[in-house]
């Protein structure tokens, strides 16, 4: 289950009915896994609020972590490829951010960094030069810009790094880059094998382009109403968004 736009509203509220639906699934013996683009520190509070204790897929599938912070899977973007994306953003005067040791790092203290940081419950660390500060890999890169700007950039970026990076929007103003090995489907596949759950017994629900891969991979793929066309196309059915009865509807279906 994705967080933002799926069970977590964009104003960062959780509807108690949605939380109750998740707990009904857990109580029935189902394993509920959060699969989010959020960095690990920005995911943990919401996983805890949902009453979940299992592993967390974070950074768009680049990492699978335990609730206590342990790492089960880690596929970052190699430094040289990350710098290609950073130069792409620099040339267009776009805000871009990377991550190291669960810290959000940026070259310039721009408003976009603080907008993202507030939403993700992170702190901004200005490092001056990502080339020096980033390390050998970064879990993901994020360009934060107006949705109209990102809709233009998305096909260009996908073509430029085809076969080398996964590129997708998560929310309309975040364009996210991960290793070609890293997406929510690959992380969910890893966890399913680890937990001994067959692909046909997996349900995946989300609302962003970054969710399309896991929705397509799962035995039952569920998209939130109003998701981008490629997400709807990947899904078997749709449900209403956070606080609108979608998660309870899905829980009732799975428990029937």
N, C-alpha and C positions, 0 to 999 in steps of 0.2 A: 504494500500500500504506500503510495506517495503521500507526502504531507501537504505542502502548500498547494491550495486550489483543489485538493481532493477531500481531505478531512479538516485541514486547517484553513480557515478563511484568510483572505488577504489582509484583513485587519488584525490578524494574529489572535483570533478567538476560536475556541473549540466548543461546539455545541454539546451539552451533556448527553443528549440523545445519541449522538454519534459515538461518544466515548462508551456509553452503555452498550451500544451495538458491538463495538470491538470486544468488550468484556464478555458479552454473550458468546461470541465466537471462541474466545480463549477458554471460557468455561465449558464449552462443548468439546474441547480437546484439540481444537485447531491451533496451528502455529501462525501467529500474525507477525509479520516482519515489516518494519518501516524501510522503504526504499526511496531515499531522498537525494536530491542534489545538494542539500545543505552540508556544510562541513560538519565533522563529528561534534565539535562543541555546540554548534547551533542546532543539532538534532537531538541530543541527549535530553534536554528539558521537556521536549514534546513527547519523546518516547516514554519518559517517566510519567508525564501527565496522562498518557493513554493506559498506564498500568502494565506496560510491556517490559519483559526482562530478557528477551532473547537478543540475538545479534542484530546489528544495524547496518544496512547498506547505505553508505554516505558518499559524498563527493561524486555523485552521478554513477556510482558503481565502481569507482576507482579503488575504494576501500570497503572491506567488510570488517567491522569492529565489534567487540563485545561491549556491553554496557559499562563495564569497568575500565575500558580503554584499550584492551588487548587488540592486536591486529591479526585477523584471520586471512586477509587477502589484501594485496597492495600492488596496483599497477599504475604507476605514474607516467606522466609525459616526459620523455627524455629532454634534457636541458636544451640541446641544439634545436629540436623541433619546437619547444616552447618559445625559444627566442625568435623563431620565424613569426609566430603569432604575435608576440610582443612588438616586433618591428612593424608588422601589419597595422596594429592598433596605433602605434606611435605616429606612423605616416599619415594617419587620418585624424589625429588629435582625439582619439577615443580613450576613455578610461579603461584600463585593464588591470586585473589583479591576479596574483598567484597565491600559493599557500606553502608554508614550510612549518613543520612541527605544530600543525593545527593553528597556525597564526595566519591571518589575512595580511598579505604584504603588497604594498603599492609603491610606485615611484613618485607620485605626486598626490598631494593632499587635496583631492577634488571632492565636490559635493556628492558625486555618484558613489564614491567609496563609503561615505557615511550613510547614505540612503540604504545601500546594501547591508552595511554592518548593523544598522539598527534593526532591519528586517531579520537578519540572520543571528542576532544576539552575539555579535562578534566585536572585537576591537580592531581599529585600523592601525597598522604599523607601517609608517613611511620609512622606506629603506634607501631611497635615492637611486639605486640601480639594481633592477631585478636580475640582471646578468650576474652580478656578484652575490646577491642575497638569496637567490632562489634554491640553490643546491642542485644535486645531480638530476632530480626529478621533482615535479610538482603534481599533486593529485589531479588538479584541473586548473584551467584558466577561465576567467569570466570577463567579458566585455559588458559593461553596463551603459546603456544608451536608450534613447527614445524608441518605442516599439517600431515606428515607421522606419527608422534608421536600420534597425536590426533585420527587419523583413527584407531590406535591400541587400544587406551584408550576408545573410544566411546562405543563399545559393552560391555566392562568390566564395565564401569560406569553405563550404562543403566541397566545391570543385577544386579549390587550391590544395586542400589536405585530404583529398579522396584516397582511401586506402591507408592513410597514416594517422588520422585523428577522427574521432566521432565529434560532430558539431550539431548542436541543437539548442533551441530556446527552452528554458524551463518555465519561467514567467515571461510575459511579453517583453520585458526590459532587460533580460539577462540572456546573453549569448554565451554558451558554455562549450568548452573544448576539453575532451578527455582522450587518453590513449586509445588507439584502435582496439586494444584488448579490453577496454573498460566501457561498459554501459550497464544499464540496469538489468538487461537480459542476462549478460554474462555473469554478473554477480548473483542473480537469482538462481541461475543454473548451478553455480558453485554451491550455494547454500542448499539447494534441493538435493543435490548429490550427497552433501555432507549429512543432511538430515534423513536421507533415505526416502524422500518424497518423489514420486513419479511426476514427470512433466504434466501428464494429464490431470493430476490432482492439484495443480497449482492454479490459483486465481490471482490475477494482477489487475490493479485498478490505479488509474492516474489521469492527469489532465493535460500534461505538457508534451511537447515533441520529444523531450528526453524520456518520456514514459512509453513511447510507441514501441520500442524494442521489446520491453518486458510484456507489454500487453499482447503483442503478436506472438511471443514465445509461449506464454502460459496456456494451459488447457482451457481456461476461461479468461478472456481478456475483456476488461470493463473500462470504458472511457467516461469521463464526466461530460455532461451536456455542455455544448459550447466550446469543446476542445478544438484545436486545429484539425483541419480535414485529414491529415495523415494519421492523426491519433484515432479519430473516429473510424477511419478505414481499417486500422489494425485491430479494432475491438469487435467482440461478438455481441455486445449490448452496451447501452449507456444508462447512467443514473444521474439524478440531480446532484448539485454541488454541495459544499459544506453547509450544514444547518438546514438543508432543504429536503431531508429524508432519504438521501441517496445511500448512505452507509447502512442505516437501518433496513432499507429495502434490500440491499445486497445480503446483509446478515440473514434476513428472513428467507431469502432464496436459498442460501447455502445450508440453512438449518432445517429446511422443509423436507 
